[in-house]
Amino acid sequence: MYREILILRARKTISRYILKKKVKFVGKKEIAFGLVLMLLSVIMFALTYQFPRQTLALSPRVFPRFVSTCMFILATFLVIQGIAGMRQQGEQHAPVFRIEKAFAIRIVSMIALAFAYTRILPLVGYILATPPFVAGTMIVFHEKRWYWIVGISLLTSIVLYLLFRMLFKVPLPRFNLW
């Protein structure tokens, strides 16, 4: 009895918080995006059947299947969240979707930075291309402390190099001057 009263009070408190803060549940967008992600994860999982079989160590199929399965599960949660949002508040309260100018500039900057990174990587190699990419990403997301930018970009590059090149034995692009 006491437990049920606590649960009811908690639900009332949460609903008051949502109404007070005017948290909007959109619904349709979550459902549509979740269904698209579910479809992509099924396609990605199906494409792994074309990968070669390997008897030694882990098969090249393992990681893509793991990622696609996790993506499917998370997309399912997104669809459930969208359905719950539609039930909680009707579609008449749905906010208008607007993209802020700063957000659009940030997205376009990241796309341009990633494109430049993929073009420069085969030419100069992983070790020389990755620190400027990580530093550029931090600058795009408004990190202003130069020592953090330099430290994190170098540390990230070194850790990822050691992880993939030394531990996983994945060949990374190298700089060949001659």
N, C-alpha and C positions, 0 to 999 in steps of 0.2 A: 504494500500500500504506500509506504513512505517513498519507495523507489519510483513508483509510478507518478507520484506528485512531483518529485524532482525532475523527472523526464518531461512532464508537462510544463513545468516552470522553465526548463531549459529551452524547450521549443518556443514558448512565448517570448523569452528573452532574445532568441535568435531572430524570430520574425520581427520583433520590434526594432532590433538593430538593422535588419535589412530594410525595413520601411523608413527608418530614421535616416540612414545613410543613402537612401534611394538607390540601392544596388539593383540594377536592371538585369533581368535574365532574358536573353534574346531568343533562344530556342531554335528557330529555323536555321540560323547560320551555323550553330554548333552541330545540328543534325546533318546538314548538307556537307560541312567540312569533315565531319566524322565518317560519313558514308564514302566520301572521296578517298580519305585515308585508308579506310577498310578495303576499298577496291584496289588501291595501289599496293597495299600489303599483300593481298591475295595474288596480284600479278607478280610482285617481287618473289613471293614464295614459289610460284609456279615456274618462274624462270630459273630457279636454282636446280631444277631437274635437268637443265642443259649443261650444267657444270660437269667437268670431268670427275670421275671417281678416283679416290686416292686411298691406298691401303695403309700407307705409313702416316703416322701422326694424325692431325685433324684434317678432315676433308674441306675443300674450299666451299662446300655447301653450308657448313655449320654456322658461321657467323651471319651470312645473309638470312638464313632461316630464323635464327634467333632474333635478329633485328626486325624482320617482317612479322614474326609472332608477337613481339612486344608492341610493335606499332598497331597491330590489329587489336590487341587487348586495350591499349590506351585510346584508340579510336572508338571502341565500344563504350568505354567510360564517357567519352565526349558526347556520343549519341544519347546515352542515358541522361547525362547532365542537361542536354538540350531538351529532351522530353520533359524532364522534371521542371525545367525553367518555363516551358510553355504551359505546363499545368499550374505552376505557382502564380504566374502573372499572365494575363491574356495578351494577345498580340497587339492590343490597342495601346499598350504602354511601352512598346519596343522603341528603343532610341534610334535616332537617325545615325547611320554609319558615315563618319567623316574622317578623312585622313588629314592630319596636321601637316603643315609644310615642312617642319623640322623633321618629322618622322619620315616623310617621303625622301627628303634629302639624305637622311641617314641610310635608308634602304638602298637608294641608288648608289651612294658612295660605297656601301659594302659590296654591292654587285660589281661595280667597277674595280674595286680593290681585289676581289676574288678572281675576276677575269684576268687582271694584270698578273696576279700571282700564278695562275695556271699557265700563262704565256711565258713568264720569266723563269719558272721552275726548271723546265728542261734545259734552259740555256746556262744558268748559273749554278744550278744544283740546290739541294734542300738546305744545306747549311747557310748559304748566303741569301737565299730568297725568303726563308721563313721568319727570321727576326724582324725585317721591315714590314712583313705582312701582319704579324701579331702586333707590332707597334702601331701600324696604321689602323688596325681594328680598335685598339685601345683609344686612339685619338678620335676616331669616329664616334665612339661612345663617351666622349668628353672626359677622358682621364687627363689631368693637367700636370700631375707630378712627374717630371721627366725621369727621376730615378726609379719610379715604379714602372714606367714605360720601358726603360732600358733593361731593368732587372727582370721583369716578367717576360719580356720578349726573348731575352737570352736564355732564361731558365726554362721556359716552355719549349724552345727549340732544342735545347740540350736534352731535356728529359724525354721528349718525343723521339729524338734521334736514338738515344740509348735504348728506349723501349722497343722501337720498331726495328732498328738496324741490328742491335746487339742481342736483344732478348728473343724477338720474334723472327729474326733473320730475314726481314723484308728488305729487298734492295730499294734504296731511295735514290732519286736522281742526284748525280754527282757533277761537279764542275770539272770539265776537261779543257784546260787551256791549250794544250798541244795535241 
